[in-house]
Amino acid sequence: MSPAEFTGALRGLAPRYWGSHPFHQRMHAGALTQRELRLWAANRWYYQCLLPQKDAAIISNCPVPDVRRTWLDRIVYHDGAGDGDGGIERWLRLCAAVGLDREEVVDQRHVAAGVRFAVDAYVAFARTKPWVEAIASGLTEMFAGHLMQQRVADVLANYSWISRADLAYFTNRIDKVSGEGKDTLDIVVRYCVTREQQEKAVAALSFKCDVLWSMLDAVERAAAEE
């Protein structure tokens, strides 16, 4: 594939991103109960707190210093430069806003088996697959910025107990994820030059879409069972 065709194949997976999942659609419509929001926040915590480990696995497999330097920033972004800082802390603030105690989030007592399985599979993918495929799996970043903007607007409009400050994870990440998505795409296009490499990159992004979709399936089931 030419670079344009390859990029088009990657962007063509946008409809499979979890923004189209019925659970997210209900969230944006204001149709979730506070209990469902708590389950969502507590389960997504498991994904958020493992992202630095996923990114560290990519760095450990990557032989290209420039790529490693670029990727290191993602670990610092989520873990923070010090205690009380970073994306993970901002997610915990959102958890508090929907009525969760920090302890019950951090100890993972609400994490559904399906969410744990999906997220663990994603981290294992990053640890065991060639580094460029693991990076390609993160190209869901291309689809995230617009969804985050819409989420902030819809949550503020529909859930009166949540303030803009509580949504700092999303408001802080909107601009950041757009830059990361461009950097990631540039790396993938630069290093996936054969047809086989390109097809594996598309398959990696497809796998990531399945991981995210499966997470929301599991949250939805957990909400129905309680």
Helices and strands as residue ranges (DSSP letters): H 3-11, G 14-16, G 18-20, H 22-28, H 34-61, H 65-79, H 87-97, H 102-106, H 113-128, H 131-137, G 138-140, H 141-158, G 165-167, H 168-191, H 195-225
